[in-house]
Amino acid sequence: MVKYAHLIPLFPFMAFAINIFFGRRLKKASAFVSIAASSIALLIAAVTFIGNSNGEGSYSVVKWVFLNGVPLDFGVTIDPLTCMMLLVVTIVGTLIQIYSMGYMHDDARFSRFFAYMSLFMGSMLGLLLADNFVMLYIFWEGVGLCSYLLISFWFEKPAAAKAGMKAFITTRIGDTGLLIGILLLFFSTKTLYFRDLAGLAINDTTITAVGILIFCGAIGKSAQFPLHVWLPDAMEGPTPVSALIHAATMVAAGVYLIARCYGLFISHHAALVTVAYVGAITAFMAASIALVNNDIKRILAYSTISQLGLMMLGLGVGGLEAGTFHLMTHAFFKALLFLCAGSIIHSIHVDDDPAIHTQDIRKMGGLFPKMRITGTTFIIAGLAIAGIPPLSGFWSKDELLSEIINTGHPVLFAVASLTSLMTAFYIFRLIFLVLFGKMRPGVRVHESPYVMTVPLSVLAVFSVVAGFFRPMRPDFLTMGVSTAVAVIGIGLAYSFYILNNKILSADIRSRFAFLYRLLSNKYYIDEIYEAVFIKPCFRIAESAARFDLGVVDGAVNLTARISVVASKIQSWFDLYIVDGIVNMIANITWLCSAIFRRLQTGLVQNYILIAFFGLAIIILIKLIGG
Amino acid sequence: MIPQSHFLILGAVLFAIGLYGALTRRTAIGILMSIELILNAANINLITFNKFLGSPDGLGQIFALFVIAIAAASAVVGLVLVIAVYRNMKTIFTEKMNMLKW
């Protein structure tokens, strides 16, 4: 047992603190702070990985609280899943941070960006290490917060600010489910530790509900149907953020959560089936949307959703290892795809486009000769995600497919295969349109600096070899199917976009006009949400605002007016009655003294005279009375 | 033998003259002189009653002697005050001495 794994998230958090407090003084040096912290984390993660490749266990770091008498510690879980994820997150995160040095070079909030990136990584690493639900939930929300901060990093753009809010609110819906699930779990079983999950009562409907609620959290974070809408909009953030969110951190958290709670899911069939079908729907839907989209980053976003759906599907049919394996390989090639897209967006200049750095693939084309490193790595990543042997995507996708068919789900297998076909098609549509063909007039492009291309190359190596990290279980039927599917997809894309130079695609577009409209409008899900949830919400909010303005404010204003009138009366009373009485007493005193002061002449003789007459009167009275 | 009443009438007349003087004089010295008259009226009364009530030890006479001595002393103090006031205010009229009056 290695007992220093809990130090891993500490370094990114320290980097965050340094960059947020001293970022202004550090300027460009803040990138090195973040990268150094990530590298140290990577080093410790590697040591942990080597030291724990066989054993597993958890240890408590700090005693924390007692909940209803149940002790809860800040603890760390270390098992192969955690070790693998730690390594993936730190490798991909570090590379993305190095890449960001180039990508964000001219940004005004350079050090802020790296502070957030470090916080994001720290939260994700903490989430991976957590050994109980409360810790997981804390870091889970930390990841959510960072995604909000980073997606709306360019908050001067209204679209970016909106996208950040959308991501935060949409995932919050899932998080609420997760929170309820955690509370339900605690109140029904008195435990919050992951290690106790496997032994929970089987066929207990409460625990099944807990499983489905936990899955709700995963739906939000991993952008599964129906809460996937935030992820394409999250493309408003800087591209390295997209890469980090999509490959290593945010969306992986949902899949990781399911894998971490697998002991619970495996014994509750209903929860597991829910995971499988939600995953299948998501995978198919997102892949089909990606077929017709024209934004380089959004295609990749839908691709991510689709791949996450496949992972969920794999987990849902019982393939824990297949799902997490695909999570790992996907982290590498999806990060690579995003960073390639970023490299292209960063270096392309379109004369007549107001955005200058365009993301529209119809304006690109023939970039390969100008950007050989980016282009090559892009193609490698594309081959990996399409599932061409022997690249990493092939092995993990193959294992997923074989898991699905071997557990007896022919329908889900068909869906997964179709998704793979679409994946191969849309990713090569992207590659052919962007890298090959003729260059559009008015487009200028150059290769990105080494600080960006070196991480690309490293990730490309990982994308190729990541599939060999696991002992293979060759299954020739699914291997054949998946390879065939990938080749067909690529071939279709080739015939559509290279041979026919888009004439055929236009023809098909007009023939399937309805389908095309449906897909390019993303199944109208955003519009449905707009109509069903957002509009009524706004209407309720508006009426509440009216109520607030009319009734509440009215009541407050009425009270204010009443108090004004009352205090006016009171002040009149004070001025004329209270003060009047006081003044009257003073005046009476003054009047009396004005009379009697005449007695006091100041002449001693007068006093003597009065004294004499007084004495005489007293004597007289005495004599008469006497 | 002069009857007792004559002495008493003399004392009363002296007192009345002294009182009148004290009340009407405008100068401080006049008032002081009038007060001396009143004191002497009292002395006459003291000696008269000593004689006619037949006090054997002459207590009334001794008392009268004390009054004369103290009257002399008080006259001195009074005159000193009058001189001091005159030096400061250039007047001995009592109604002009009104600096403490409001």
Interface residues (C-beta under 8 A of the other chain):
Chain A: G602 L603 V604 Q605 I608 L609 F612
Chain B: L19 A22 L23 T24 I31 T94 E95 N98 K101
